[in-house]
């Protein structure tokens, strides 16, 4: 399994997404079972099987959703970002 982790950041300012925005991580448009979001330290962590293609999306109130293709995961992946609305 590949660990995908890191901070949830606002792309324009490189600052943390506020906990009040209720950030969510989706994989292939679904909430993964193996995910954890720490609102105090603004970090997330999830685990996915190696060797598959995934689409990761970050959603939060007041921000435009950002999606990113994760191609053939072969190593841990760090961080995720959102864009201001």
C-alpha positions in Angstrom: 0.0 0.0 0.0 1.2 3.5 -0.8 0.8 6.2 1.9 -0.4 9.5 0.5 -0.1 12.3 3.0 0.7 15.9 3.7 -0.8 19.3 4.3 -4.0 20.7 2.8 -3.0 24.1 1.3 -4.6 27.0 -0.5 -2.7 27.2 -3.7 -2.6 31.0 -4.1 -1.1 31.7 -0.7 0.4 28.3 0.3 -1.4 28.6 3.6 -3.4 25.9 5.4 -7.1 25.3 4.5 -9.0 26.4 7.6 -10.7 23.6 9.6 -14.0 25.6 9.4 -14.0 24.9 5.6 -14.4 21.2 6.4 -11.8 19.9 3.9 -12.4 16.5 2.3 -10.3 14.2 0.3 -11.9 12.0 -2.4 -10.4 9.2 -4.5 -12.2 8.5 -7.7 -15.1 10.6 -6.5 -15.5 8.6 -3.3 -14.5 9.0 0.3 -11.7 6.4 0.9 -12.1 4.1 3.8 -8.4 4.4 4.8 -8.2 8.2 5.2 -7.6 10.5 8.1 -7.7 14.3 8.2 -6.2 16.1 11.2 -8.0 19.5 11.4 -5.6 20.8 14.1 -2.4 20.3 12.1 -4.2 20.6 8.7 -2.8 17.3 7.4 -4.3 14.3 5.7 -3.2 10.7 5.3 -4.6 7.8 3.3 -3.4 4.5 1.9 -4.0 3.1 -1.6 -2.8 0.0 -3.4 0.3 0.4 -5.5 0.2 0.1 -9.3 -3.2 1.6 -10.1 -4.4 5.0 -11.5 -6.4 7.2 -9.2 -8.0 10.6 -9.3 -7.6 12.6 -6.0 -9.9 15.5 -5.4 -9.8 18.0 -2.5 -13.1 19.8 -1.6 -13.7 22.5 1.1 -16.4 25.1 1.7 -15.6 28.4 0.0 -12.9 26.9 -2.3 -13.0 25.6 -5.9 -12.5 21.8 -5.9 -9.1 20.7 -7.3 -8.6 17.3 -8.9 -5.3 15.6 -9.7 -4.6 12.3 -11.5 -2.3 10.0 -9.6 -0.8 7.7 -12.2 0.5 4.2 -11.3 1.5 5.0 -7.7 4.9 3.6 -7.0 5.9 5.7 -4.0 4.4 7.9 -1.3 2.8 11.2 -2.5 3.0 14.4 -0.5 0.5 17.3 -0.2 -2.7 18.5 -1.8 -3.9 22.0 -2.7 -7.1 24.0 -3.3 -7.8 27.2 -5.3 -9.7 30.2 -3.9 -13.1 30.8 -5.3 
